[in-house]
Amino acid sequence: MDFGTIGAGTVAQAIAGHLVAAGHRVVLSNSRGPATLGDVVARLGPLATGGSEFVAEHAPGASVVKGFNTLYAKYIAADPRHTEGRQLLFYAGDDVAAKAAFHAVADGLGFAPVDAGALREGGRLMQVGGGPLSAVHALKQD
């Protein structure tokens, strides 16, 4: 499956690392252009590429699933599987098929995905700086 990020900071790089390790292709983007992503892409390997224009060109028809934004980067970068359980990962979206695909991929990466609902309502729950799920670090015992 192909993934694109909006931004290429610590969180996006941690997510991309998990996705690439699981065999998915990732396109990282930022506001400065693909030339500034060379070191990151090289570190992630051949399944990663940079291209702000590529993501922008394909975004109009893309399905949006909001996820990973409730966790600090250190919890995303680390192995989500712990002896006590798996890292909860909240997500929200309006496209049922896209959410199902996101759930399957997140579960395959080792996270314990939790559907927070539609993009508007679930997104508000996850909003940094005010949503009750923001910065929640919890584990699901399997």
N, CA, C and O atoms as CSV, one atom per row, in Angstrom:
chain,resi,resn,atom,element,x,y,z
A,1,MET,N,N,0.841,-1.162,0.000
A,1,MET,CA,C,0.000,0.000,0.000
A,1,MET,C,C,0.893,1.234,0.000
A,1,MET,O,O,1.999,1.202,0.541
A,2,ASP,N,N,0.427,2.304,-0.594
A,2,ASP,CA,C,1.166,3.562,-0.646
A,2,ASP,C,C,0.614,4.541,0.378
A,2,ASP,O,O,-0.598,4.632,0.574
A,3,PHE,N,N,1.524,5.281,1.037
A,3,PHE,CA,C,1.148,6.283,2.017
A,3,PHE,C,C,1.843,7.581,1.695
A,3,PHE,O,O,2.941,7.580,1.139
A,4,GLY,N,N,1.216,8.693,2.038
A,4,GLY,CA,C,1.817,10.003,1.899
A,4,GLY,C,C,1.682,10.744,3.212
A,4,GLY,O,O,0.689,10.581,3.920
A,5,THR,N,N,2.670,11.553,3.542
A,5,THR,CA,C,2.609,12.359,4.754
A,5,THR,C,C,2.529,13.825,4.386
A,5,THR,O,O,3.062,14.259,3.365
A,6,ILE,N,N,1.869,14.561,5.218
A,6,ILE,CA,C,1.881,16.016,5.109
A,6,ILE,C,C,2.799,16.471,6.231
A,6,ILE,O,O,2.408,16.519,7.398
A,7,GLY,N,N,4.010,16.798,5.860
A,7,GLY,CA,C,5.047,17.110,6.824
A,7,GLY,C,C,6.058,15.980,6.859
A,7,GLY,O,O,5.751,14.850,6.480
A,8,ALA,N,N,7.255,16.285,7.312
A,8,ALA,CA,C,8.323,15.281,7.364
A,8,ALA,C,C,9.145,15.419,8.634
A,8,ALA,O,O,10.345,15.146,8.642
A,9,GLY,N,N,8.497,15.841,9.696
A,9,GLY,CA,C,9.176,16.008,10.969
A,9,GLY,C,C,9.349,14.690,11.704
A,9,GLY,O,O,9.240,13.617,11.110
A,10,THR,N,N,9.615,14.778,12.972
A,10,THR,CA,C,9.911,13.617,13.803
A,10,THR,C,C,8.786,12.584,13.764
A,10,THR,O,O,9.047,11.388,13.636
A,11,VAL,N,N,7.546,13.037,13.874
A,11,VAL,CA,C,6.404,12.119,13.873
A,11,VAL,C,C,6.268,11.432,12.516
A,11,VAL,O,O,6.136,10.209,12.459
A,12,ALA,N,N,6.296,12.186,11.438
A,12,ALA,CA,C,6.174,11.600,10.100
A,12,ALA,C,C,7.308,10.620,9.818
A,12,ALA,O,O,7.086,9.577,9.202
A,13,GLN,N,N,8.506,10.943,10.259
A,13,GLN,CA,C,9.643,10.040,10.042
A,13,GLN,C,C,9.478,8.750,10.844
A,13,GLN,O,O,9.834,7.676,10.359
A,14,ALA,N,N,8.946,8.840,12.057
A,14,ALA,CA,C,8.724,7.639,12.868
A,14,ALA,C,C,7.677,6.741,12.217
A,14,ALA,O,O,7.853,5.525,12.142
A,15,ILE,N,N,6.594,7.343,11.750
A,15,ILE,CA,C,5.547,6.581,11.070
A,15,ILE,C,C,6.106,5.949,9.806
A,15,ILE,O,O,5.880,4.767,9.546
A,16,ALA,N,N,6.832,6.730,9.020
A,16,ALA,CA,C,7.421,6.224,7.773
A,16,ALA,C,C,8.362,5.056,8.047
A,16,ALA,O,O,8.397,4.096,7.278
A,17,GLY,N,N,9.118,5.132,9.129
A,17,GLY,CA,C,10.020,4.034,9.482
A,17,GLY,C,C,9.273,2.728,9.703
A,17,GLY,O,O,9.701,1.677,9.223
A,18,HIS,N,N,8.159,2.787,10.427
A,18,HIS,CA,C,7.338,1.590,10.649
A,18,HIS,C,C,6.758,1.073,9.338
A,18,HIS,O,O,6.781,-0.129,9.073
A,19,LEU,N,N,6.236,1.986,8.517
A,19,LEU,CA,C,5.611,1.582,7.257
A,19,LEU,C,C,6.613,0.945,6.307
A,19,LEU,O,O,6.328,-0.093,5.711
A,20,VAL,N,N,7.769,1.551,6.162
A,20,VAL,CA,C,8.809,1.011,5.275
A,20,VAL,C,C,9.268,-0.359,5.772
A,20,VAL,O,O,9.460,-1.278,4.975
A,21,ALA,N,N,9.443,-0.495,7.077
A,21,ALA,CA,C,9.862,-1.783,7.643
A,21,ALA,C,C,8.832,-2.873,7.374
A,21,ALA,O,O,9.177,-4.051,7.282
A,22,ALA,N,N,7.562,-2.475,7.247
A,22,ALA,CA,C,6.494,-3.434,6.961
A,22,ALA,C,C,6.279,-3.638,5.462
A,22,ALA,O,O,5.381,-4.377,5.060
A,23,GLY,N,N,7.102,-2.986,4.631
A,23,GLY,CA,C,7.040,-3.192,3.185
A,23,GLY,C,C,6.151,-2.237,2.420
A,23,GLY,O,O,5.855,-2.486,1.252
A,24,HIS,N,N,5.714,-1.153,3.040
A,24,HIS,CA,C,4.867,-0.171,2.362
A,24,HIS,C,C,5.721,0.947,1.763
A,24,HIS,O,O,6.804,1.254,2.261
A,25,ARG,N,N,5.218,1.544,0.693
A,25,ARG,CA,C,5.889,2.700,0.098
A,25,ARG,C,C,5.357,3.965,0.753
A,25,ARG,O,O,4.166,4.077,1.045
A,26,VAL,N,N,6.267,4.926,0.982
A,26,VAL,CA,C,5.918,6.180,1.653
A,26,VAL,C,C,6.489,7.347,0.878
A,26,VAL,O,O,7.651,7.341,0.473
A,27,VAL,N,N,5.636,8.367,0.677
A,27,VAL,CA,C,6.090,9.626,0.093
A,27,VAL,C,C,6.002,10.679,1.185
A,27,VAL,O,O,4.921,10.973,1.696
A,28,LEU,N,N,7.157,11.248,1.540
A,28,LEU,CA,C,7.215,12.314,2.541
A,28,LEU,C,C,7.143,13.657,1.832
A,28,LEU,O,O,7.674,13.815,0.733
A,29,SER,N,N,6.492,14.615,2.457
A,29,SER,CA,C,6.429,15.949,1.855
A,29,SER,C,C,6.652,17.000,2.924
A,29,SER,O,O,6.456,16.761,4.115
A,30,ASN,N,N,7.064,18.160,2.471
A,30,ASN,CA,C,7.195,19.308,3.358
A,30,ASN,C,C,7.042,20.573,2.533
A,30,ASN,O,O,6.902,20.513,1.312
A,31,SER,N,N,7.068,21.703,3.191
A,31,SER,CA,C,6.864,22.969,2.485
A,31,SER,C,C,8.119,23.448,1.768
A,31,SER,O,O,8.057,24.403,0.994
A,32,ARG,N,N,9.258,22.801,2.011
A,32,ARG,CA,C,10.520,23.255,1.412
A,32,ARG,C,C,10.891,22.488,0.148
A,32,ARG,O,O,11.848,22.860,-0.529
A,33,GLY,N,N,10.163,21.431,-0.186
A,33,GLY,CA,C,10.423,20.698,-1.421
A,33,GLY,C,C,11.211,19.418,-1.219
A,33,GLY,O,O,11.854,19.225,-0.187
A,34,PRO,N,N,11.155,18.540,-2.224
A,34,PRO,CA,C,11.761,17.215,-2.112
A,34,PRO,C,C,13.280,17.219,-1.958
A,34,PRO,O,O,13.836,16.284,-1.380
A,35,ALA,N,N,13.951,18.229,-2.450
A,35,ALA,CA,C,15.414,18.268,-2.352
A,35,ALA,C,C,15.878,18.309,-0.896
A,35,ALA,O,O,16.978,17.853,-0.585
A,36,THR,N,N,15.048,18.852,-0.005
A,36,THR,CA,C,15.429,18.955,1.408
A,36,THR,C,C,15.193,17.651,2.170
A,36,THR,O,O,15.527,17.554,3.351
A,37,LEU,N,N,14.626,16.659,1.508
A,37,LEU,CA,C,14.309,15.391,2.174
A,37,LEU,C,C,15.302,14.280,1.858
A,37,LEU,O,O,15.087,13.133,2.252
A,38,GLY,N,N,16.376,14.596,1.161
A,38,GLY,CA,C,17.344,13.595,0.726
A,38,GLY,C,C,17.903,12.732,1.838
A,38,GLY,O,O,17.943,11.509,1.706
A,39,ASP,N,N,18.335,13.342,2.930
A,39,ASP,CA,C,18.921,12.573,4.038
A,39,ASP,C,C,17.900,11.646,4.690
A,39,ASP,O,O,18.211,10.502,5.021
A,40,VAL,N,N,16.687,12.145,4.870
A,40,VAL,CA,C,15.624,11.340,5.492
A,40,VAL,C,C,15.279,10.151,4.609
A,40,VAL,O,O,15.184,9.019,5.084
A,41,VAL,N,N,15.094,10.415,3.331
A,41,VAL,CA,C,14.743,9.355,2.377
A,41,VAL,C,C,15.861,8.316,2.300
A,41,VAL,O,O,15.586,7.117,2.253
A,42,ALA,N,N,17.101,8.758,2.288
A,42,ALA,CA,C,18.232,7.828,2.231
A,42,ALA,C,C,18.268,6.935,3.463
A,42,ALA,O,O,18.551,5.741,3.359
A,43,ARG,N,N,17.984,7.504,4.624
A,43,ARG,CA,C,17.980,6.724,5.858
A,43,ARG,C,C,16.848,5.700,5.880
A,43,ARG,O,O,17.023,4.592,6.385
A,44,LEU,N,N,15.688,6.068,5.332
A,44,LEU,CA,C,14.535,5.163,5.334
A,44,LEU,C,C,14.651,4.041,4.311
A,44,LEU,O,O,14.083,2.965,4.503
A,45,GLY,N,N,15.383,4.282,3.226
A,45,GLY,CA,C,15.591,3.224,2.238
A,45,GLY,C,C,14.776,3.401,0.970
A,45,GLY,O,O,14.092,4.410,0.796
A,46,PRO,N,N,14.854,2.403,0.075
A,46,PRO,CA,C,14.294,2.540,-1.269
A,46,PRO,C,C,12.771,2.618,-1.341
A,46,PRO,O,O,12.239,3.007,-2.381
A,47,LEU,N,N,12.057,2.269,-0.289
A,47,LEU,CA,C,10.603,2.381,-0.321
A,47,LEU,C,C,10.112,3.793,0.019
A,47,LEU,O,O,8.918,4.079,-0.070
A,48,ALA,N,N,11.030,4.657,0.401
A,48,ALA,CA,C,10.677,6.036,0.753
A,48,ALA,C,C,11.134,6.994,-0.341
A,48,ALA,O,O,12.204,6.833,-0.928
A,49,THR,N,N,10.299,7.991,-0.595
A,49,THR,CA,C,10.654,9.048,-1.547
A,49,THR,C,C,10.183,10.386,-0.986
A,49,THR,O,O,9.348,10.432,-0.082
A,50,GLY,N,N,10.738,11.492,-1.542
A,50,GLY,CA,C,10.305,12.839,-1.192
A,50,GLY,C,C,9.615,13.439,-2.433
A,50,GLY,O,O,10.000,13.200,-3.577
A,51,GLY,N,N,8.610,14.205,-2.144
A,51,GLY,CA,C,7.928,14.892,-3.243
A,51,GLY,C,C,6.702,15.632,-2.814
A,51,GLY,O,O,5.603,15.077,-2.830
A,52,SER,N,N,6.871,16.939,-2.410
A,52,SER,CA,C,5.725,17.753,-2.036
A,52,SER,C,C,4.735,17.876,-3.185
A,52,SER,O,O,3.523,17.833,-2.975
A,53,GLU,N,N,5.250,18.027,-4.391
A,53,GLU,CA,C,4.372,18.180,-5.547
A,53,GLU,C,C,3.545,16.915,-5.775
A,53,GLU,O,O,2.370,16.995,-6.133
A,54,PHE,N,N,4.150,15.767,-5.571
A,54,PHE,CA,C,3.446,14.503,-5.771
A,54,PHE,C,C,2.248,14.400,-4.832
A,54,PHE,O,O,1.145,14.062,-5.260
A,55,VAL,N,N,2.468,14.691,-3.561
A,55,VAL,CA,C,1.377,14.609,-2.594
A,55,VAL,C,C,0.307,15.644,-2.919
A,55,VAL,O,O,-0.882,15.326,-2.911
A,56,ALA,N,N,0.709,16.865,-3.200
A,56,ALA,CA,C,-0.254,17.916,-3.532
A,56,ALA,C,C,-1.071,17.554,-4.766
A,56,ALA,O,O,-2.275,17.805,-4.819
A,57,GLU,N,N,-0.413,16.968,-5.750
A,57,GLU,CA,C,-1.096,16.591,-6.988
A,57,GLU,C,C,-2.142,15.506,-6.739
A,57,GLU,O,O,-3.183,15.476,-7.396
A,58,HIS,N,N,-1.864,14.631,-5.802
A,58,HIS,CA,C,-2.762,13.510,-5.548
A,58,HIS,C,C,-3.725,13.730,-4.387
A,58,HIS,O,O,-4.620,12.911,-4.176
A,59,ALA,N,N,-3.571,14.788,-3.644
A,59,ALA,CA,C,-4.413,15.026,-2.479
A,59,ALA,C,C,-5.882,15.269,-2.787
A,59,ALA,O,O,-6.724,14.850,-1.993
A,60,PRO,N,N,-6.249,15.925,-3.901
A,60,PRO,CA,C,-7.666,16.204,-4.120
A,60,PRO,C,C,-8.564,14.966,-4.080
A,60,PRO,O,O,-9.695,15.059,-3.603
A,61,GLY,N,N,-8.109,13.834,-4.553
A,61,GLY,CA,C,-8.928,12.632,-4.534
A,61,GLY,C,C,-8.578,11.671,-3.416
A,61,GLY,O,O,-9.117,10.567,-3.352
A,62,ALA,N,N,-7.679,12.082,-2.535
A,62,ALA,CA,C,-7.199,11.182,-1.481
A,62,ALA,C,C,-8.227,11.054,-0.361
A,62,ALA,O,O,-8.997,11.977,-0.096
A,63,SER,N,N,-8.223,9.913,0.277
A,63,SER,CA,C,-9.027,9.709,1.475
A,63,SER,C,C,-8.194,10.128,2.677
A,63,SER,O,O,-7.010,9.804,2.767
A,64,VAL,N,N,-8.817,10.843,3.592
A,64,VAL,CA,C,-8.101,11.348,4.755
A,64,VAL,C,C,-8.473,10.533,5.986
A,64,VAL,O,O,-9.649,10.384,6.319
A,65,VAL,N,N,-7.471,10.021,6.641
A,65,VAL,CA,C,-7.635,9.375,7.941
A,65,VAL,C,C,-6.664,10.079,8.883
A,65,VAL,O,O,-5.453,10.071,8.666
A,66,LYS,N,N,-7.209,10.682,9.923
A,66,LYS,CA,C,-6.386,11.391,10.900
A,66,LYS,C,C,-5.929,10.378,11.944
A,66,LYS,O,O,-6.749,9.725,12.590
A,67,GLY,N,N,-4.632,10.255,12.098
A,67,GLY,CA,C,-4.091,9.309,13.063
A,67,GLY,C,C,-2.699,9.709,13.484
A,67,GLY,O,O,-2.068,10.550,12.843
A,68,PHE,N,N,-2.222,9.123,14.537
A,68,PHE,CA,C,-0.885,9.321,15.078
A,68,PHE,C,C,-0.691,10.659,15.777
A,68,PHE,O,O,0.296,10.827,16.494
A,69,ASN,N,N,-1.595,11.618,15.593
A,69,ASN,CA,C,-1.340,12.944,16.142
A,69,ASN,C,C,-1.572,13.040,17.645
A,69,ASN,O,O,-1.238,14.063,18.242
A,70,THR,N,N,-2.131,12.016,18.273
A,70,THR,CA,C,-2.334,12.086,19.718
A,70,THR,C,C,-1.114,11.629,20.501
A,70,THR,O,O,-1.033,11.845,21.710
A,71,LEU,N,N,-0.166,11.000,19.819
A,71,LEU,CA,C,1.002,10.428,20.485
A,71,LEU,C,C,2.247,11.284,20.315
A,71,LEU,O,O,2.456,11.901,19.271
A,72,TYR,N,N,3.062,11.310,21.349
A,72,TYR,CA,C,4.378,11.931,21.224
A,72,TYR,C,C,5.222,11.068,20.293
A,72,TYR,O,O,5.034,9.854,20.229
A,73,ALA,N,N,6.133,11.679,19.586
A,73,ALA,CA,C,6.966,10.976,18.607
A,73,ALA,C,C,7.709,9.795,19.220
A,73,ALA,O,O,7.873,8.766,18.564
A,74,LYS,N,N,8.163,9.924,20.470
A,74,LYS,CA,C,8.919,8.827,21.081
A,74,LYS,C,C,8.071,7.571,21.225
A,74,LYS,O,O,8.608,6.464,21.200
A,75,TYR,N,N,6.751,7.720,21.376
A,75,TYR,CA,C,5.874,6.554,21.472
A,75,TYR,C,C,5.563,5.967,20.090
A,75,TYR,O,O,5.265,4.779,19.969
A,76,ILE,N,N,5.634,6.791,19.073
A,76,ILE,CA,C,5.413,6.312,17.706
A,76,ILE,C,C,6.665,5.599,17.210
A,76,ILE,O,O,6.576,4.533,16.601
A,77,ALA,N,N,7.822,6.181,17.466
A,77,ALA,CA,C,9.079,5.624,16.966
A,77,ALA,C,C,9.417,4.285,17.609
A,77,ALA,O,O,9.995,3.410,16.966
A,78,ALA,N,N,9.061,4.131,18.861
A,78,ALA,CA,C,9.367,2.881,19.577
A,78,ALA,C,C,8.495,1.739,19.082
A,78,ALA,O,O,7.452,1.965,18.469
A,79,ASP,N,N,8.920,0.526,19.345
A,79,ASP,CA,C,8.104,-0.640,19.023
A,79,ASP,C,C,6.784,-0.507,19.774
A,79,ASP,O,O,6.794,-0.364,20.997
A,80,PRO,N,N,5.653,-0.551,19.082
A,80,PRO,CA,C,4.370,-0.382,19.765
A,80,PRO,C,C,3.955,-1.594,20.603
A,80,PRO,O,O,2.981,-1.530,21.353
A,81,ARG,N,N,4.682,-2.675,20.477
A,81,ARG,CA,C,4.384,-3.889,21.247
A,81,ARG,C,C,5.243,-3.908,22.507
A,81,ARG,O,O,6.469,-3.818,22.445
A,82,HIS,N,N,4.582,-4.025,23.635
A,82,HIS,CA,C,5.252,-4.055,24.931
A,82,HIS,C,C,4.819,-5.314,25.674
A,82,HIS,O,O,3.811,-5.923,25.318
A,83,THR,N,N,5.551,-5.701,26.677
A,83,THR,CA,C,5.148,-6.872,27.455
A,83,THR,C,C,3.813,-6.631,28.151
A,83,THR,O,O,3.076,-7.580,28.418
A,84,GLU,N,N,3.497,-5.374,28.448
A,84,GLU,CA,C,2.236,-5.037,29.105
A,84,GLU,C,C,1.072,-4.902,28.125
A,84,GLU,O,O,-0.084,-4.900,28.549
A,85,GLY,N,N,1.347,-4.790,26.828
A,85,GLY,CA,C,0.297,-4.618,25.828
A,85,GLY,C,C,0.781,-3.829,24.629
A,85,GLY,O,O,1.976,-3.568,24.484
A,86,ARG,N,N,-0.156,-3.448,23.768
A,86,ARG,CA,C,0.182,-2.687,22.561
A,86,ARG,C,C,-0.257,-1.233,22.699
A,86,ARG,O,O,-1.277,-0.939,23.322
A,87,GLN,N,N,0.526,-0.326,22.110
A,87,GLN,CA,C,0.259,1.111,22.146
A,87,GLN,C,C,-1.068,1.422,21.458
A,87,GLN,O,O,-1.264,1.057,20.299
A,88,LEU,N,N,-1.987,2.096,22.169
A,88,LEU,CA,C,-3.234,2.528,21.548
A,88,LEU,C,C,-2.941,3.576,20.493
A,88,LEU,O,O,-2.074,4.431,20.673
A,89,LEU,N,N,-3.673,3.501,19.389
A,89,LEU,CA,C,-3.539,4.466,18.306
A,89,LEU,C,C,-4.940,4.876,17.865
A,89,LEU,O,O,-5.649,4.107,17.215
A,90,PHE,N,N,-5.327,6.097,18.227
A,90,PHE,CA,C,-6.642,6.610,17.842
A,90,PHE,C,C,-6.592,7.137,16.416
A,90,PHE,O,O,-5.586,7.699,15.985
A,91,TYR,N,N,-7.688,6.949,15.689
A,91,TYR,CA,C,-7.794,7.473,14.329
A,91,TYR,C,C,-9.237,7.855,14.045
A,91,TYR,O,O,-10.159,7.363,14.696
A,92,ALA,N,N,-9.427,8.738,13.066
A,92,ALA,CA,C,-10.760,9.190,12.683
A,92,ALA,C,C,-10.799,9.443,11.186
A,92,ALA,O,O,-9.780,9.764,10.574
A,93,GLY,N,N,-11.974,9.296,10.605
A,93,GLY,CA,C,-12.131,9.548,9.178
A,93,GLY,C,C,-13.563,9.348,8.739
A,93,GLY,O,O,-14.383,8.803,9.478
A,94,ASP,N,N,-13.856,9.792,7.533
A,94,ASP,CA,C,-15.207,9.683,6.993
A,94,ASP,C,C,-15.354,8.556,5.974
A,94,ASP,O,O,-16.469,8.117,5.695
A,95,ASP,N,N,-14.258,8.092,5.426
A,95,ASP,CA,C,-14.276,7.040,4.411
A,95,ASP,C,C,-14.116,5.683,5.106
A,95,ASP,O,O,-13.045,5.360,5.620
A,96,VAL,N,N,-15.193,4.897,5.112
A,96,VAL,CA,C,-15.198,3.620,5.827
A,96,VAL,C,C,-14.116,2.677,5.314
A,96,VAL,O,O,-13.429,2.033,6.106
A,97,ALA,N,N,-13.960,2.591,4.001
A,97,ALA,CA,C,-12.947,1.697,3.427
A,97,ALA,C,C,-11.534,2.159,3.780
A,97,ALA,O,O,-10.670,1.338,4.090
A,98,ALA,N,N,-11.300,3.461,3.732
A,98,ALA,CA,C,-9.975,3.992,4.085
A,98,ALA,C,C,-9.668,3.740,5.556
A,98,ALA,O,O,-8.536,3.414,5.913
A,99,LYS,N,N,-10.684,3.892,6.411
A,99,LYS,CA,C,-10.472,3.623,7.838
A,99,LYS,C,C,-10.185,2.142,8.079
A,99,LYS,O,O,-9.348,1.797,8.914
A,100,ALA,N,N,-10.874,1.273,7.353
A,100,ALA,CA,C,-10.613,-0.166,7.508
A,100,ALA,C,C,-9.191,-0.503,7.074
A,100,ALA,O,O,-8.514,-1.302,7.720
A,101,ALA,N,N,-8.742,0.103,5.988
A,101,ALA,CA,C,-7.372,-0.124,5.515
A,101,ALA,C,C,-6.364,0.421,6.524
A,101,ALA,O,O,-5.365,-0.236,6.817
A,102,PHE,N,N,-6.615,1.608,7.052
A,102,PHE,CA,C,-5.730,2.199,8.068
A,102,PHE,C,C,-5.662,1.297,9.294
A,102,PHE,O,O,-4.581,1.036,9.821
A,103,HIS,N,N,-6.819,0.822,9.745
A,103,HIS,CA,C,-6.877,-0.067,10.909
A,103,HIS,C,C,-6.019,-1.308,10.682
A,103,HIS,O,O,-5.239,-1.701,11.549
A,104,ALA,N,N,-6.171,-1.925,9.504
A,104,ALA,CA,C,-5.418,-3.143,9.205
A,104,ALA,C,C,-3.913,-2.890,9.185
A,104,ALA,O,O,-3.138,-3.690,9.709
A,105,VAL,N,N,-3.507,-1.787,8.586
A,105,VAL,CA,C,-2.080,-1.466,8.514
A,105,VAL,C,C,-1.538,-1.152,9.908
A,105,VAL,O,O,-0.480,-1.656,10.284
A,106,ALA,N,N,-2.247,-0.327,10.679
A,106,ALA,CA,C,-1.796,0.022,12.031
A,106,ALA,C,C,-1.691,-1.224,12.904
A,106,ALA,O,O,-0.732,-1.376,13.661
A,107,ASP,N,N,-2.667,-2.106,12.801
A,107,ASP,CA,C,-2.642,-3.357,13.550
A,107,ASP,C,C,-1.440,-4.202,13.121
A,107,ASP,O,O,-0.766,-4.804,13.957
A,108,GLY,N,N,-1.180,-4.241,11.821
A,108,GLY,CA,C,-0.035,-4.989,11.305
A,108,GLY,C,C,1.305,-4.430,11.758
A,108,GLY,O,O,2.286,-5.166,11.863
A,109,LEU,N,N,1.346,-3.127,12.026
A,109,LEU,CA,C,2.574,-2.502,12.534
A,109,LEU,C,C,2.773,-2.772,14.019
A,109,LEU,O,O,3.846,-2.510,14.562
A,110,GLY,N,N,1.743,-3.294,14.675
A,110,GLY,CA,C,1.847,-3.614,16.089
A,110,GLY,C,C,1.063,-2.704,17.013
A,110,GLY,O,O,1.003,-2.954,18.217
A,111,PHE,N,N,0.457,-1.649,16.474
A,111,PHE,CA,C,-0.353,-0.751,17.284
A,111,PHE,C,C,-1.705,-1.394,17.577
A,111,PHE,O,O,-2.093,-2.355,16.913
A,112,ALA,N,N,-2.416,-0.873,18.560
A,112,ALA,CA,C,-3.780,-1.283,18.871
A,112,ALA,C,C,-4.696,-0.145,18.415
A,112,ALA,O,O,-4.987,0.763,19.194
A,113,PRO,N,N,-5.154,-0.189,17.153
A,113,PRO,CA,C,-5.937,0.921,16.613
A,113,PRO,C,C,-7.331,1.013,17.226
A,113,PRO,O,O,-7.988,0.002,17.473
A,114,VAL,N,N,-7.774,2.266,17.470
A,114,VAL,CA,C,-9.087,2.538,18.036
A,114,VAL,C,C,-9.772,3.588,17.171
A,114,VAL,O,O,-9.267,4.701,17.022
A,115,ASP,N,N,-10.917,3.238,16.603
A,115,ASP,CA,C,-11.692,4.147,15.754
A,115,ASP,C,C,-12.378,5.183,16.638
A,115,ASP,O,O,-13.220,4.838,17.467
A,116,ALA,N,N,-12.017,6.452,16.462
A,116,ALA,CA,C,-12.590,7.545,17.250
A,116,ALA,C,C,-13.789,8.174,16.556
A,116,ALA,O,O,-14.336,9.159,17.051
A,117,GLY,N,N,-14.211,7.620,15.407
A,117,GLY,CA,C,-15.403,8.119,14.739
A,117,GLY,C,C,-15.100,8.907,13.482
A,117,GLY,O,O,-14.046,8.764,12.864
A,118,ALA,N,N,-16.060,9.743,13.127
A,118,ALA,CA,C,-15.952,10.564,11.918
A,118,ALA,C,C,-14.851,11.609,12.081
A,118,ALA,O,O,-14.437,11.929,13.195
A,119,LEU,N,N,-14.388,12.133,10.950
A,119,LEU,CA,C,-13.279,13.086,10.967
A,119,LEU,C,C,-13.596,14.314,11.820
A,119,LEU,O,O,-12.747,14.765,12.589
A,120,ARG,N,N,-14.792,14.851,11.695
A,120,ARG,CA,C,-15.136,16.061,12.445
A,120,ARG,C,C,-15.188,15.790,13.950
A,120,ARG,O,O,-14.511,16.468,14.723
A,121,GLU,N,N,-15.973,14.821,14.364
A,121,GLU,CA,C,-16.130,14.557,15.788
A,121,GLU,C,C,-14.899,13.873,16.389
A,121,GLU,O,O,-14.393,14.290,17.431
A,122,GLY,N,N,-14.432,12.830,15.727
A,122,GLY,CA,C,-13.248,12.123,16.213
A,122,GLY,C,C,-12.014,12.998,16.188
A,122,GLY,O,O,-11.174,12.940,17.086
A,123,GLY,N,N,-11.914,13.815,15.142
A,123,GLY,CA,C,-10.782,14.735,15.043
A,123,GLY,C,C,-10.738,15.710,16.195
A,123,GLY,O,O,-9.662,16.051,16.689
A,124,ARG,N,N,-11.903,16.162,16.627
A,124,ARG,CA,C,-11.959,17.081,17.782
A,124,ARG,C,C,-11.502,16.385,19.058
A,124,ARG,O,O,-10.830,16.992,19.891
A,125,LEU,N,N,-11.864,15.115,19.215
A,125,LEU,CA,C,-11.419,14.362,20.393
A,125,LEU,C,C,-9.898,14.243,20.429
A,125,LEU,O,O,-9.288,14.206,21.497
A,126,MET,N,N,-9.296,14.184,19.231
A,126,MET,CA,C,-7.859,13.962,19.106
A,126,MET,C,C,-7.059,15.251,18.975
A,126,MET,O,O,-5.829,15.212,18.938
A,127,GLN,N,N,-7.739,16.393,18.905
A,127,GLN,CA,C,-7.065,17.664,18.640
A,127,GLN,C,C,-6.013,17.982,19.695
A,127,GLN,O,O,-6.295,17.963,20.893
A,128,VAL,N,N,-4.806,18.272,19.242
A,128,VAL,CA,C,-3.719,18.639,20.142
A,128,VAL,C,C,-4.081,19.929,20.874
A,128,VAL,O,O,-4.549,20.890,20.263
A,129,GLY,N,N,-3.864,19.940,22.166
A,129,GLY,CA,C,-4.084,21.139,22.959
A,129,GLY,C,C,-5.508,21.324,23.451
A,129,GLY,O,O,-5.844,22.410,23.923
A,130,GLY,N,N,-6.341,20.329,23.362
A,130,GLY,CA,C,-7.705,20.513,23.847
A,130,GLY,C,C,-8.566,19.265,23.785
A,130,GLY,O,O,-9.515,19.121,24.556
A,131,GLY,N,N,-8.243,18.379,22.885
A,131,GLY,CA,C,-9.018,17.146,22.785
A,131,GLY,C,C,-8.683,16.203,23.924
A,131,GLY,O,O,-7.522,16.102,24.319
A,132,PRO,N,N,-9.687,15.506,24.461
A,132,PRO,CA,C,-9.433,14.617,25.599
A,132,PRO,C,C,-8.523,13.426,25.275
A,132,PRO,O,O,-8.000,12.792,26.192
A,133,LEU,N,N,-8.326,13.114,24.006
A,133,LEU,CA,C,-7.436,12.000,23.641
A,133,LEU,C,C,-6.026,12.477,23.307
A,133,LEU,O,O,-5.139,11.659,23.064
A,134,SER,N,N,-5.812,13.783,23.293
A,134,SER,CA,C,-4.501,14.343,22.977
A,134,SER,C,C,-3.476,13.937,24.027
A,134,SER,O,O,-3.702,14.111,25.224
A,135,ALA,N,N,-2.357,13.399,23.578
A,135,ALA,CA,C,-1.234,13.011,24.421
A,135,ALA,C,C,-1.563,11.842,25.361
A,135,ALA,O,O,-0.883,11.645,26.369
A,136,VAL,N,N,-2.596,11.075,25.032
A,136,VAL,CA,C,-2.919,9.888,25.835
A,136,VAL,C,C,-1.979,8.759,25.433
A,136,VAL,O,O,-1.958,8.325,24.281
A,137,HIS,N,N,-1.212,8.299,26.397
A,137,HIS,CA,C,-0.327,7.150,26.185
A,137,HIS,C,C,-0.908,6.012,26.997
A,137,HIS,O,O,-0.845,6.011,28.227
A,138,ALA,N,N,-1.475,5.043,26.294
A,138,ALA,CA,C,-2.092,3.906,26.980
A,138,ALA,C,C,-1.828,2.640,26.179
A,138,ALA,O,O,-1.592,2.687,24.971
A,139,LEU,N,N,-1.871,1.525,26.864
A,139,LEU,CA,C,-1.642,0.238,26.233
A,139,LEU,C,C,-2.891,-0.622,26.304
A,139,LEU,O,O,-3.638,-0.571,27.282
A,140,LYS,N,N,-3.113,-1.410,25.267
A,140,LYS,CA,C,-4.203,-2.378,25.243
A,140,LYS,C,C,-3.619,-3.729,25.604
A,140,LYS,O,O,-2.671,-4.194,24.972
A,141,GLN,N,N,-4.175,-4.346,26.601
A,141,GLN,CA,C,-3.725,-5.677,26.975
A,141,GLN,C,C,-4.426,-6.681,26.072
A,141,GLN,O,O,-5.655,-6.745,26.030
A,142,ASP,N,N,-3.638,-7.455,25.358
A,142,ASP,CA,C,-4.211,-8.455,24.440
A,142,ASP,C,C,-4.433,-9.770,25.146
A,142,ASP,O,O,-4.907,-10.727,24.534
